[in-house]
Amino acid sequence: MQVAPKPNTYMPFGRGVHACPRSELAKLEVLILLHHLTLSYRWKIVGNEDGIQ
């Protein structure tokens, strides 16, 4: 049983008959971007390691 979303719910690709036909492609593109960002750059922590402030 599927529950209807509450009003003003964030749904970036829509739902049901109004769903974005290219939503899977967009998700794949984001994954590819993250893959290249993590492999192409050297990441390091700057400053103290007390977490997010």
All heavy atoms as a GROMACS GRO file, in nm:
protein
  423
    1MET      N    1   0.084  -0.118   0.000
    1MET     CA    2   0.000   0.000   0.000
    1MET      C    3   0.089   0.124   0.000
    1MET      O    4   0.177   0.139   0.082
    1MET     CB    5  -0.088  -0.002   0.123
    1MET     CG    6  -0.177   0.116   0.136
    1MET     SD    7  -0.281   0.097   0.281
    1MET     CE    8  -0.337   0.260   0.296
    2GLN      N    9   0.065   0.211  -0.095
    2GLN     CA   10   0.144   0.332  -0.106
    2GLN      C   11   0.070   0.448  -0.040
    2GLN      O   12  -0.050   0.467  -0.061
    2GLN     CB   13   0.166   0.364  -0.254
    2GLN     CG   14   0.306   0.397  -0.285
    2GLN     CD   15   0.325   0.420  -0.435
    2GLN    OE1   16   0.230   0.429  -0.510
    2GLN    NE2   17   0.448   0.428  -0.476
    3VAL      N   18   0.143   0.524   0.039
    3VAL     CA   19   0.085   0.638   0.110
    3VAL      C   20   0.114   0.764   0.029
    3VAL      O   21   0.225   0.784  -0.018
    3VAL     CB   22   0.146   0.649   0.252
    3VAL    CG1   23   0.090   0.769   0.324
    3VAL    CG2   24   0.120   0.522   0.330
    4ALA      N   25   0.014   0.847   0.012
    4ALA     CA   26   0.031   0.973  -0.061
    4ALA      C   27   0.123   1.066   0.017
    4ALA      O   28   0.118   1.070   0.141
    4ALA     CB   29  -0.104   1.039  -0.082
    5PRO      N   30   0.210   1.140  -0.052
    5PRO     CA   31   0.299   1.233   0.017
    5PRO      C   32   0.222   1.350   0.079
    5PRO      O   33   0.115   1.388   0.031
    5PRO     CB   34   0.394   1.281  -0.091
    5PRO     CG   35   0.320   1.261  -0.218
    5PRO     CD   36   0.229   1.143  -0.196
    6LYS      N   37   0.278   1.405   0.184
    6LYS     CA   38   0.217   1.521   0.248
    6LYS      C   39   0.230   1.642   0.156
    6LYS      O   40   0.319   1.648   0.072
    6LYS     CB   41   0.289   1.550   0.380
    6LYS     CG   42   0.273   1.441   0.482
    6LYS     CD   43   0.350   1.472   0.607
    6LYS     CE   44   0.341   1.358   0.706
    6LYS     NZ   45   0.420   1.381   0.825
    7PRO      N   46   0.143   1.741   0.169
    7PRO     CA   47   0.154   1.862   0.086
    7PRO      C   48   0.290   1.929   0.104
    7PRO      O   49   0.348   1.925   0.211
    7PRO     CB   50   0.041   1.952   0.139
    7PRO     CG   51  -0.055   1.859   0.203
    7PRO     CD   52   0.027   1.745   0.257
    8ASN      N   53   0.342   1.987  -0.002
    8ASN     CA   54   0.470   2.059  -0.006
    8ASN      C   55   0.588   1.968   0.023
    8ASN      O   56   0.692   2.013   0.067
    8ASN     CB   57   0.469   2.177   0.090
    8ASN     CG   58   0.360   2.276   0.058
    8ASN    OD1   59   0.337   2.307  -0.058
    8ASN    ND2   60   0.290   2.322   0.159
    9THR      N   61   0.575   1.838  -0.003
    9THR     CA   62   0.685   1.745   0.014
    9THR      C   63   0.783   1.763  -0.101
    9THR      O   64   0.743   1.777  -0.216
    9THR     CB   65   0.633   1.600   0.016
    9THR    OG1   66   0.541   1.587   0.123
    9THR    CG2   67   0.744   1.501   0.032
   10TYR      N   68   0.912   1.762  -0.068
   10TYR     CA   69   1.015   1.777  -0.170
   10TYR      C   70   1.028   1.648  -0.250
   10TYR      O   71   1.062   1.543  -0.197
   10TYR     CB   72   1.149   1.812  -0.105
   10TYR     CG   73   1.263   1.822  -0.202
   10TYR    CD1   74   1.269   1.926  -0.294
   10TYR    CD2   75   1.364   1.727  -0.204
   10TYR    CE1   76   1.372   1.936  -0.384
   10TYR    CE2   77   1.469   1.736  -0.294
   10TYR     CZ   78   1.473   1.841  -0.384
   10TYR     OH   79   1.575   1.848  -0.473
   11MET      N   80   0.994   1.653  -0.377
   11MET     CA   81   1.007   1.539  -0.466
   11MET      C   82   1.076   1.588  -0.594
   11MET      O   83   1.011   1.638  -0.686
   11MET     CB   84   0.870   1.480  -0.499
   11MET     CG   85   0.802   1.416  -0.380
   11MET     SD   86   0.653   1.324  -0.420
   11MET     CE   87   0.560   1.438  -0.515
   12PRO      N   88   1.210   1.576  -0.600
   12PRO     CA   89   1.284   1.636  -0.711
   12PRO      C   90   1.250   1.580  -0.848
   12PRO      O   91   1.263   1.649  -0.947
   12PRO     CB   92   1.429   1.608  -0.675
   12PRO     CG   93   1.425   1.490  -0.584
   12PRO     CD   94   1.296   1.504  -0.509
   13PHE      N   95   1.204   1.456  -0.858
   13PHE     CA   96   1.175   1.396  -0.988
   13PHE      C   97   1.028   1.367  -1.009
   13PHE      O   98   0.989   1.300  -1.102
   13PHE     CB   99   1.256   1.268  -1.007
   13PHE     CG  100   1.403   1.291  -1.008
   13PHE    CD1  101   1.482   1.237  -0.909
   13PHE    CD2  102   1.462   1.368  -1.106
   13PHE    CE1  103   1.619   1.258  -0.909
   13PHE    CE2  104   1.598   1.391  -1.108
   13PHE     CZ  105   1.676   1.335  -1.009
   14GLY      N  106   0.944   1.418  -0.922
   14GLY     CA  107   0.802   1.394  -0.936
   14GLY      C  108   0.764   1.253  -0.894
   14GLY      O  109   0.844   1.180  -0.837
   15ARG      N  110   0.642   1.216  -0.927
   15ARG     CA  111   0.594   1.084  -0.884
   15ARG      C  112   0.479   1.041  -0.974
   15ARG      O  113   0.403   1.123  -1.024
   15ARG     CB  114   0.547   1.093  -0.739
   15ARG     CG  115   0.517   0.962  -0.677
   15ARG     CD  116   0.489   0.978  -0.531
   15ARG     NE  117   0.480   0.846  -0.471
   15ARG     CZ  118   0.488   0.825  -0.344
   15ARG    NH1  119   0.504   0.925  -0.262
   15ARG    NH2  120   0.479   0.704  -0.297
   16GLY      N  121   0.465   0.912  -0.993
   16GLY     CA  122   0.353   0.858  -1.071
   16GLY      C  123   0.360   0.899  -1.217
   16GLY      O  124   0.466   0.897  -1.278
   17VAL      N  125   0.246   0.939  -1.272
   17VAL     CA  126   0.241   0.976  -1.415
   17VAL      C  127   0.318   1.104  -1.443
   17VAL      O  128   0.350   1.133  -1.559
   17VAL     CB  129   0.095   0.989  -1.465
   17VAL    CG1  130   0.024   0.855  -1.457
   17VAL    CG2  131   0.020   1.095  -1.389
   18HIS      N  132   0.346   1.182  -1.340
   18HIS     CA  133   0.419   1.308  -1.358
   18HIS      C  134   0.567   1.294  -1.328
   18HIS      O  135   0.638   1.393  -1.314
   18HIS     CB  136   0.360   1.417  -1.268
   18HIS     CG  137   0.217   1.445  -1.296
   18HIS    ND1  138   0.174   1.510  -1.410
   18HIS    CD2  139   0.105   1.414  -1.228
   18HIS    CE1  140   0.043   1.518  -1.410
   18HIS    NE2  141  -0.002   1.460  -1.299
   19ALA      N  142   0.616   1.171  -1.318
   19ALA     CA  143   0.757   1.147  -1.288
   19ALA      C  144   0.846   1.189  -1.405
   19ALA      O  145   0.807   1.177  -1.522
   19ALA     CB  146   0.780   1.000  -1.256
   20CYS      N  147   0.962   1.235  -1.373
   20CYS     CA  148   1.060   1.277  -1.474
   20CYS      C  149   1.108   1.154  -1.552
   20CYS      O  150   1.156   1.058  -1.492
   20CYS     CB  151   1.177   1.345  -1.405
   20CYS     SG  152   1.311   1.390  -1.516
   21PRO      N  153   1.100   1.156  -1.684
   21PRO     CA  154   1.143   1.040  -1.760
   21PRO      C  155   1.295   1.017  -1.758
   21PRO      O  156   1.342   0.909  -1.788
   21PRO     CB  157   1.095   1.070  -1.902
   21PRO     CG  158   1.079   1.217  -1.907
   21PRO     CD  159   1.045   1.261  -1.768
   22ARG      N  160   1.372   1.117  -1.723
   22ARG     CA  161   1.518   1.104  -1.720
   22ARG      C  162   1.574   1.104  -1.579
   22ARG      O  163   1.692   1.132  -1.558
   22ARG     CB  164   1.582   1.219  -1.799
   22ARG     CG  165   1.547   1.218  -1.945
   22ARG     CD  166   1.614   1.104  -2.013
   22ARG     NE  167   1.587   1.108  -2.156
   22ARG     CZ  168   1.611   1.011  -2.238
   22ARG    NH1  169   1.664   0.900  -2.193
   22ARG    NH2  170   1.583   1.021  -2.365
   23SER      N  171   1.493   1.070  -1.480
   23SER     CA  172   1.540   1.073  -1.341
   23SER      C  173   1.654   0.975  -1.317
   23SER      O  174   1.750   1.006  -1.247
   23SER     CB  175   1.425   1.046  -1.245
   23SER     OG  176   1.374   0.916  -1.264
   24GLU      N  177   1.647   0.856  -1.377
   24GLU     CA  178   1.753   0.757  -1.358
   24GLU      C  179   1.883   0.805  -1.420
   24GLU      O  180   1.992   0.784  -1.366
   24GLU     CB  181   1.713   0.622  -1.417
   24GLU     CG  182   1.597   0.557  -1.343
   24GLU     CD  183   1.625   0.536  -1.196
   24GLU    OE1  184   1.736   0.491  -1.162
   24GLU    OE2  185   1.535   0.563  -1.115
   25LEU      N  186   1.876   0.873  -1.535
   25LEU     CA  187   1.996   0.928  -1.598
   25LEU      C  188   2.057   1.037  -1.510
   25LEU      O  189   2.178   1.042  -1.493
   25LEU     CB  190   1.963   0.984  -1.736
   25LEU     CG  191   2.079   1.052  -1.809
   25LEU    CD1  192   2.190   0.952  -1.838
   25LEU    CD2  193   2.030   1.116  -1.938
   26ALA      N  194   1.974   1.122  -1.453
   26ALA     CA  195   2.024   1.229  -1.366
   26ALA      C  196   2.093   1.172  -1.243
   26ALA      O  197   2.200   1.219  -1.203
   26ALA     CB  198   1.909   1.320  -1.325
   27LYS      N  199   2.035   1.067  -1.184
   27LYS     CA  200   2.097   1.003  -1.066
   27LYS      C  201   2.231   0.941  -1.104
   27LYS      O  202   2.329   0.950  -1.028
   27LYS     CB  203   2.004   0.898  -1.009
   27LYS     CG  204   1.879   0.956  -0.947
   27LYS     CD  205   1.785   0.844  -0.904
   27LYS     CE  206   1.648   0.896  -0.869
   27LYS     NZ  207   1.554   0.788  -0.838
   28LEU      N  208   2.238   0.878  -1.220
   28LEU     CA  209   2.363   0.818  -1.267
   28LEU      C  210   2.470   0.925  -1.290
   28LEU      O  211   2.586   0.907  -1.254
   28LEU     CB  212   2.338   0.740  -1.396
   28LEU     CG  213   2.459   0.672  -1.458
   28LEU    CD1  214   2.519   0.569  -1.362
   28LEU    CD2  215   2.421   0.608  -1.590
   29GLU      N  216   2.431   1.039  -1.346
   29GLU     CA  217   2.526   1.148  -1.369
   29GLU      C  218   2.583   1.201  -1.237
   29GLU      O  219   2.702   1.232  -1.229
   29GLU     CB  220   2.460   1.260  -1.448
   29GLU     CG  221   2.434   1.224  -1.592
   29GLU     CD  222   2.359   1.332  -1.667
   29GLU    OE1  223   2.290   1.415  -1.602
   29GLU    OE2  224   2.369   1.332  -1.790
   30VAL      N  225   2.502   1.210  -1.134
   30VAL     CA  226   2.549   1.255  -1.003
   30VAL      C  227   2.648   1.154  -0.946
   30VAL      O  228   2.753   1.191  -0.891
   30VAL     CB  229   2.432   1.279  -0.906
   30VAL    CG1  230   2.481   1.299  -0.765
   30VAL    CG2  231   2.351   1.399  -0.951
   31LEU      N  232   2.620   1.026  -0.960
   31LEU     CA  233   2.713   0.923  -0.912
   31LEU      C  234   2.846   0.928  -0.985
   31LEU      O  235   2.952   0.914  -0.925
   31LEU     CB  236   2.650   0.784  -0.926
   31LEU     CG  237   2.537   0.753  -0.830
   31LEU    CD1  238   2.476   0.617  -0.863
   31LEU    CD2  239   2.585   0.756  -0.687
   32ILE      N  240   2.842   0.952  -1.116
   32ILE     CA  241   2.965   0.964  -1.194
   32ILE      C  242   3.044   1.086  -1.150
   32ILE      O  243   3.166   1.081  -1.136
   32ILE     CB  244   2.933   0.968  -1.345
   32ILE    CG1  245   2.879   0.832  -1.390
   32ILE    CG2  246   3.055   1.008  -1.427
   32ILE    CD1  247   2.823   0.830  -1.529
   33LEU      N  248   2.976   1.198  -1.126
   33LEU     CA  249   3.043   1.319  -1.078
   33LEU      C  250   3.112   1.293  -0.945
   33LEU      O  251   3.229   1.329  -0.926
   33LEU     CB  252   2.942   1.433  -1.064
   33LEU     CG  253   2.994   1.558  -0.995
   33LEU    CD1  254   3.093   1.630  -1.084
   33LEU    CD2  255   2.882   1.648  -0.954
   34LEU      N  256   3.041   1.231  -0.851
   34LEU     CA  257   3.101   1.201  -0.720
   34LEU      C  258   3.220   1.106  -0.734
   34LEU      O  259   3.321   1.121  -0.666
   34LEU     CB  260   2.996   1.141  -0.627
   34LEU     CG  261   2.887   1.237  -0.582
   34LEU    CD1  262   2.780   1.162  -0.504
   34LEU    CD2  263   2.945   1.350  -0.500
   35HIS      N  264   3.210   1.010  -0.823
   35HIS     CA  265   3.319   0.917  -0.848
   35HIS      C  266   3.444   0.993  -0.894
   35HIS      O  267   3.554   0.972  -0.842
   35HIS     CB  268   3.276   0.815  -0.953
   35HIS     CG  269   3.385   0.726  -1.001
   35HIS    ND1  270   3.427   0.617  -0.928
   35HIS    CD2  271   3.463   0.731  -1.111
   35HIS    CE1  272   3.524   0.557  -0.995
   35HIS    NE2  273   3.548   0.625  -1.105
   36HIS      N  274   3.427   1.082  -0.990
   36HIS     CA  275   3.541   1.158  -1.042
   36HIS      C  276   3.597   1.257  -0.939
   36HIS      O  277   3.717   1.279  -0.932
   36HIS     CB  278   3.504   1.229  -1.172
   36HIS     CG  279   3.494   1.137  -1.288
   36HIS    ND1  280   3.603   1.077  -1.346
   36HIS    CD2  281   3.387   1.090  -1.355
   36HIS    CE1  282   3.566   0.999  -1.445
   36HIS    NE2  283   3.433   1.006  -1.452
   37LEU      N  284   3.509   1.317  -0.859
   37LEU     CA  285   3.555   1.409  -0.755
   37LEU      C  286   3.640   1.337  -0.650
   37LEU      O  287   3.741   1.389  -0.604
   37LEU     CB  288   3.438   1.478  -0.686
   37LEU     CG  289   3.373   1.592  -0.761
   37LEU    CD1  290   3.252   1.643  -0.683
   37LEU    CD2  291   3.471   1.704  -0.785
   38THR      N  292   3.599   1.217  -0.614
   38THR     CA  293   3.672   1.145  -0.509
   38THR      C  294   3.803   1.087  -0.562
   38THR      O  295   3.900   1.075  -0.487
   38THR     CB  296   3.588   1.032  -0.448
   38THR    OG1  297   3.543   0.946  -0.552
   38THR    CG2  298   3.469   1.088  -0.374
   39LEU      N  299   3.810   1.052  -0.689
   39LEU     CA  300   3.933   0.993  -0.743
   39LEU      C  301   4.030   1.095  -0.801
   39LEU      O  302   4.150   1.070  -0.806
   39LEU     CB  303   3.899   0.890  -0.850
   39LEU     CG  304   3.826   0.764  -0.802
   39LEU    CD1  305   3.801   0.671  -0.919
   39LEU    CD2  306   3.907   0.694  -0.695
   40SER      N  307   3.980   1.209  -0.845
   40SER     CA  308   4.064   1.306  -0.915
   40SER      C  309   4.131   1.408  -0.823
   40SER      O  310   4.223   1.476  -0.865
   40SER     CB  311   3.981   1.381  -1.019
   40SER     OG  312   3.929   1.290  -1.114
   41TYR      N  313   4.085   1.421  -0.700
   41TYR     CA  314   4.138   1.522  -0.610
   41TYR      C  315   4.188   1.457  -0.481
   41TYR      O  316   4.140   1.351  -0.442
   41TYR     CB  317   4.031   1.626  -0.576
   41TYR     CG  318   3.989   1.708  -0.696
   41TYR    CD1  319   3.878   1.672  -0.773
   41TYR    CD2  320   4.061   1.820  -0.734
   41TYR    CE1  321   3.841   1.745  -0.884
   41TYR    CE2  322   4.024   1.894  -0.846
   41TYR     CZ  323   3.914   1.856  -0.920
   41TYR     OH  324   3.878   1.927  -1.029
   42ARG      N  325   4.280   1.522  -0.418
   42ARG     CA  326   4.328   1.478  -0.288
   42ARG      C  327   4.252   1.558  -0.183
   42ARG      O  328   4.254   1.681  -0.184
   42ARG     CB  329   4.478   1.502  -0.272
   42ARG     CG  330   4.558   1.418  -0.364
   42ARG     CD  331   4.705   1.452  -0.349
   42ARG     NE  332   4.778   1.387  -0.456
   42ARG     CZ  333   4.883   1.310  -0.436
   42ARG    NH1  334   4.930   1.292  -0.315
   42ARG    NH2  335   4.943   1.254  -0.537
   43TRP      N  336   4.187   1.491  -0.092
   43TRP     CA  337   4.105   1.555   0.010
   43TRP      C  338   4.175   1.547   0.143
   43TRP      O  339   4.236   1.446   0.177
   43TRP     CB  340   3.969   1.485   0.020
   43TRP     CG  341   3.891   1.494  -0.108
   43TRP    CD1  342   3.895   1.407  -0.211
   43TRP    CD2  343   3.801   1.598  -0.147
   43TRP    NE1  344   3.812   1.449  -0.312
   43TRP    CE2  345   3.752   1.564  -0.275
   43TRP    CE3  346   3.755   1.713  -0.085
   43TRP    CZ2  347   3.661   1.645  -0.342
   43TRP    CZ3  348   3.664   1.792  -0.154
   43TRP    CH2  349   3.618   1.759  -0.279
   44LYS      N  350   4.170   1.655   0.220
   44LYS     CA  351   4.228   1.655   0.353
   44LYS      C  352   4.147   1.748   0.442
   44LYS      O  353   4.080   1.839   0.395
   44LYS     CB  354   4.374   1.698   0.352
   44LYS     CG  355   4.396   1.841   0.307
   44LYS     CD  356   4.544   1.876   0.310
   44LYS     CE  357   4.563   2.020   0.265
   44LYS     NZ  358   4.703   2.060   0.273
   45ILE      N  359   4.157   1.722   0.571
   45ILE     CA  360   4.086   1.805   0.669
   45ILE      C  361   4.170   1.928   0.696
   45ILE      O  362   4.290   1.920   0.721
   45ILE     CB  363   4.063   1.726   0.800
   45ILE    CG1  364   3.972   1.607   0.770
   45ILE    CG2  365   4.004   1.816   0.907
   45ILE    CD1  366   3.952   1.515   0.889
   46VAL      N  367   4.107   2.044   0.691
   46VAL     CA  368   4.174   2.170   0.718
   46VAL      C  369   4.131   2.220   0.854
   46VAL      O  370   4.013   2.225   0.884
   46VAL     CB  371   4.140   2.274   0.608
   46VAL    CG1  372   4.208   2.407   0.636
   46VAL    CG2  373   4.180   2.222   0.472
   47GLY      N  374   4.226   2.256   0.938
   47GLY     CA  375   4.193   2.306   1.070
   47GLY      C  376   4.180   2.194   1.170
   47GLY      O  377   4.226   2.083   1.148
   48ASN      N  378   4.113   2.224   1.281
   48ASN     CA  379   4.098   2.121   1.383
   48ASN      C  380   3.994   2.018   1.343
   48ASN      O  381   3.915   2.039   1.253
   48ASN     CB  382   4.062   2.186   1.518
   48ASN     CG  383   3.932   2.263   1.512
   48ASN    OD1  384   3.861   2.255   1.415
   48ASN    ND2  385   3.904   2.339   1.616
   49GLU      N  386   3.993   1.907   1.413
   49GLU     CA  387   3.905   1.797   1.378
   49GLU      C  388   3.788   1.786   1.477
   49GLU      O  389   3.751   1.679   1.519
   49GLU     CB  390   3.983   1.667   1.374
   49GLU     CG  391   4.093   1.668   1.270
   49GLU     CD  392   4.169   1.538   1.265
   49GLU    OE1  393   4.117   1.435   1.310
   49GLU    OE2  394   4.282   1.539   1.218
   50ASP      N  395   3.729   1.899   1.514
   50ASP     CA  396   3.620   1.900   1.611
   50ASP      C  397   3.485   1.874   1.546
   50ASP      O  398   3.382   1.879   1.613
   50ASP     CB  399   3.615   2.034   1.684
   50ASP     CG  400   3.735   2.052   1.776
   50ASP    OD1  401   3.799   1.950   1.811
   50ASP    OD2  402   3.765   2.167   1.812
   51GLY      N  403   3.481   1.850   1.418
   51GLY     CA  404   3.354   1.825   1.351
   51GLY      C  405   3.298   1.949   1.285
   51GLY      O  406   3.365   2.051   1.271
   52ILE      N  407   3.177   1.939   1.245
   52ILE     CA  408   3.110   2.050   1.177
   52ILE      C  409   3.063   2.152   1.278
   52ILE      O  410   3.005   2.118   1.380
   52ILE     CB  411   2.991   1.998   1.096
   52ILE    CG1  412   3.040   1.899   0.989
   52ILE    CG2  413   2.916   2.114   1.030
   52ILE    CD1  414   2.929   1.830   0.915
   53GLN      N  415   3.087   2.278   1.250
   53GLN     CA  416   3.045   2.386   1.341
   53GLN      C  417   2.953   2.480   1.268
   53GLN      O  418   2.968   2.506   1.154
   53GLN     CB  419   3.166   2.462   1.393
   53GLN     CG  420   3.257   2.374   1.473
   53GLN     CD  421   3.379   2.450   1.524
   53GLN    OE1  422   3.394   2.569   1.498
   53GLN    NE2  423   3.465   2.383   1.594
   0.00000   0.00000   0.00000
